[in-house]
Amino acid sequence: MEQMAALRAEWLAQLADAIEGAQRLAWQLGTSDGTSTEARDLYGRLEAARLELDSLRGLACVRESRIEPNWLQKLGFDPSPASPDQAPA
């Protein structure tokens, strides 16, 4: 499982680098010819892809975090239901 997470993180990092490089190229194309509508449109689509990638990377961090099964008890919460004849503590 950890190997799969590492491969996914590496792939997402490579994708982020590729998007960043494509954005630089689109920026250069847009500024070299004055104002290129196509280059601006391409840059905008690449930015949307980068934001989506950032979202995926954020979800990966949350999903892969290790949560201890007894975290509620550490906070002082008893998850066992109280029986009707027991008074709450």
C-alpha positions as CSV (number, residue, x, y, z in Angstrom):
1,M,0.0,0.0,0.0
2,E,2.8,2.4,0.9
3,Q,4.6,1.6,-2.4
4,M,1.4,2.4,-4.3
5,A,1.0,5.7,-2.4
6,A,4.7,6.6,-3.2
7,L,4.2,5.8,-6.9
8,R,1.0,7.9,-7.0
9,A,2.8,10.8,-5.3
10,E,5.7,10.6,-7.8
11,W,3.3,10.5,-10.7
12,L,1.4,13.5,-9.4
13,A,4.7,15.4,-8.9
14,Q,5.8,14.6,-12.5
15,L,2.4,15.7,-13.8
16,A,2.7,19.0,-11.8
17,D,6.2,19.6,-13.4
18,A,4.8,19.0,-16.9
19,I,1.9,21.4,-16.3
20,E,4.3,24.0,-15.0
21,G,6.5,23.7,-18.0
22,A,3.6,23.9,-20.4
23,Q,2.4,27.0,-18.5
24,R,5.8,28.7,-19.0
25,L,5.7,27.8,-22.7
26,A,2.2,29.2,-23.1
27,W,3.2,32.4,-21.3
28,Q,6.3,32.8,-23.5
29,L,4.1,32.2,-26.6
30,G,1.5,34.7,-25.4
31,T,4.0,37.4,-24.7
32,S,6.3,37.0,-27.7
33,D,3.5,37.7,-30.2
34,G,1.9,40.5,-28.3
35,T,-1.5,39.4,-26.9
36,S,-2.3,35.9,-28.1
37,T,-5.9,34.9,-27.3
38,E,-5.0,31.2,-28.0
39,A,-2.0,31.3,-25.6
40,R,-4.1,33.0,-22.9
41,D,-6.8,30.4,-23.3
42,L,-4.2,27.6,-23.2
43,Y,-2.7,29.1,-20.1
44,G,-6.1,29.3,-18.4
45,R,-6.9,25.6,-19.2
46,L,-3.5,24.6,-17.9
47,E,-4.1,26.6,-14.7
48,A,-7.4,24.8,-14.3
49,A,-5.6,21.5,-14.7
50,R,-3.0,22.6,-12.1
51,L,-5.8,23.5,-9.6
52,E,-7.4,20.1,-10.2
53,L,-4.1,18.4,-9.6
54,D,-3.6,20.4,-6.4
55,S,-7.0,19.2,-5.3
56,L,-6.1,15.6,-6.0
57,R,-2.9,16.0,-4.1
58,G,-4.7,17.4,-1.1
59,L,-7.2,14.5,-1.1
60,A,-4.3,12.1,-1.2
61,C,-2.8,13.7,1.9
62,V,-6.0,13.3,3.8
63,R,-6.8,9.8,2.6
64,E,-3.3,8.5,3.3
65,S,-2.9,10.0,6.8
66,R,-2.8,7.4,9.6
67,I,-5.5,7.9,12.2
68,E,-5.3,5.8,15.3
69,P,-8.4,3.8,15.9
70,N,-8.7,5.0,19.5
71,W,-8.5,8.7,18.8
72,L,-11.9,9.3,20.3
73,Q,-10.8,7.8,23.7
74,K,-7.7,10.0,23.6
75,L,-10.1,13.0,23.5
76,G,-12.0,11.7,26.4
77,F,-15.1,10.4,24.5
78,D,-16.4,7.0,25.3
79,P,-18.0,5.6,22.1
80,S,-19.7,2.8,23.9
81,P,-23.5,3.5,24.3
82,A,-24.6,4.1,27.9
83,S,-27.1,1.5,29.1
84,P,-30.5,2.9,30.3
85,D,-29.8,2.0,33.9
86,Q,-26.4,3.8,33.9
87,A,-26.2,7.5,34.7
88,P,-24.0,9.5,32.3
89,A,-20.5,10.2,33.8
